[in-house]
Amino acid sequence: MNNSIYEVVENFDSAKDGDDHIRLKLDPQFANLTNYANDSGQDGDLVLEPICQHTVTQEDAIDSCQNFNYIIDIPPVGTHVQVTGSYVLDTAHGWNEIHPVTSIEEIPN
């Protein structure tokens, strides 16, 4: 299921599996997209994961990102954005996220 949501970038880091992890503060009309695990483990933010964005150092993820060439520009922290991708429950962590992200577009203030 693809969804477009509006959010503000709050935090960004890279993971060993090649994915970027971004925390976003949701606009009020999208507050229902997070759950208790987002509240307790992600400061109430929704997690975004653009996949295979950088060098993979996690051995079991190397094959997954081989020949993947769809780089998403990540706006700076504080940028208001529209995000499109698959809205899923991360069953390993319990929080809701957009994974994979297919686009992030800056929205002018």
C-alpha positions as CSV (number, residue, x, y, z in Angstrom):
1,M,0.0,0.0,0.0
2,N,1.5,3.4,-1.0
3,N,0.8,6.4,1.1
4,S,1.8,10.1,0.9
5,I,2.2,11.8,4.3
6,Y,3.5,15.1,5.4
7,E,6.2,15.3,8.1
8,V,9.2,17.1,9.4
9,V,12.6,15.4,9.3
10,E,13.8,15.1,13.0
11,N,16.7,12.6,12.9
12,F,18.7,10.7,10.3
13,D,21.3,7.9,10.4
14,S,22.6,5.0,8.3
15,A,22.3,1.3,9.1
16,K,24.7,-1.5,8.4
17,D,22.1,-3.1,6.1
18,G,22.5,-0.1,3.6
19,D,19.2,1.5,4.6
20,D,18.9,5.0,5.9
21,H,16.8,5.4,9.1
22,I,14.9,8.7,9.4
23,R,12.6,9.8,12.2
24,L,9.8,12.1,11.3
25,K,7.5,14.2,13.4
26,L,4.1,13.8,11.8
27,D,1.7,16.6,11.0
28,P,-1.3,16.4,13.3
29,Q,-3.7,14.9,10.7
30,F,-1.3,11.8,10.5
31,A,-0.8,11.3,14.2
32,N,-2.8,8.0,14.1
33,L,0.0,6.4,12.0
34,T,2.2,5.8,15.0
35,N,1.8,3.3,17.9
36,Y,3.1,2.7,21.4
37,A,6.4,1.3,20.1
38,N,6.9,4.5,18.1
39,D,6.1,6.5,21.2
40,S,8.5,4.5,23.5
41,G,11.3,3.7,21.0
42,Q,11.3,6.5,18.5
43,D,10.2,9.6,20.5
44,G,6.7,9.4,19.0
45,D,8.1,9.7,15.4
46,L,7.3,7.6,12.4
47,V,10.3,5.7,11.0
48,L,11.3,5.9,7.3
49,E,13.7,3.5,5.6
50,P,14.9,4.3,2.1
51,I,16.6,1.1,1.2
52,C,20.1,0.4,-0.1
53,Q,21.3,4.0,0.1
54,H,24.9,3.4,1.0
55,T,27.6,0.8,1.4
56,V,26.3,-2.4,3.1
57,T,28.5,-3.8,5.9
58,Q,26.0,-6.3,7.3
59,E,26.9,-9.5,5.6
60,D,23.4,-11.0,5.3
61,A,22.2,-7.8,3.5
62,I,24.9,-7.5,0.8
63,D,23.1,-9.5,-1.8
64,S,19.9,-7.6,-1.3
65,C,21.4,-4.3,-2.3
66,Q,23.6,-5.6,-5.1
67,N,22.9,-3.7,-8.4
68,F,20.3,-1.5,-6.6
69,N,20.6,2.0,-8.0
70,Y,17.6,4.1,-6.7
71,I,19.1,6.8,-4.5
72,I,16.7,9.1,-2.6
73,D,17.9,12.6,-1.7
74,I,17.4,13.0,2.1
75,P,16.5,16.6,3.1
76,P,18.2,18.1,6.1
77,V,16.8,17.9,9.6
78,G,13.9,20.4,10.0
79,T,12.7,20.1,6.5
80,H,8.9,19.7,5.9
81,V,8.4,16.8,3.5
82,Q,5.9,14.6,1.7
83,V,6.8,10.9,1.8
84,T,5.6,8.1,-0.4
85,G,6.2,4.4,0.3
86,S,4.8,1.3,1.9
87,Y,3.3,1.8,5.4
88,V,4.2,-1.3,7.4
89,L,4.6,-2.7,10.9
90,D,8.2,-3.5,11.7
91,T,7.5,-6.8,13.5
92,A,11.1,-7.0,14.9
93,H,10.7,-3.7,16.7
94,G,6.9,-3.2,17.0
95,W,6.8,0.2,15.5
96,N,5.1,1.5,12.3
97,E,7.2,2.8,9.5
98,I,7.4,3.6,5.8
99,H,9.6,0.8,4.3
100,P,10.7,1.0,1.6
101,V,10.4,4.8,0.9
102,T,9.9,5.5,-2.8
103,S,10.1,9.3,-2.7
104,I,10.7,12.2,-0.3
105,E,9.8,15.6,-1.6
106,E,10.4,18.9,0.2
107,I,7.3,21.0,0.8
108,P,7.9,24.8,0.9
109,N,6.8,26.4,4.2
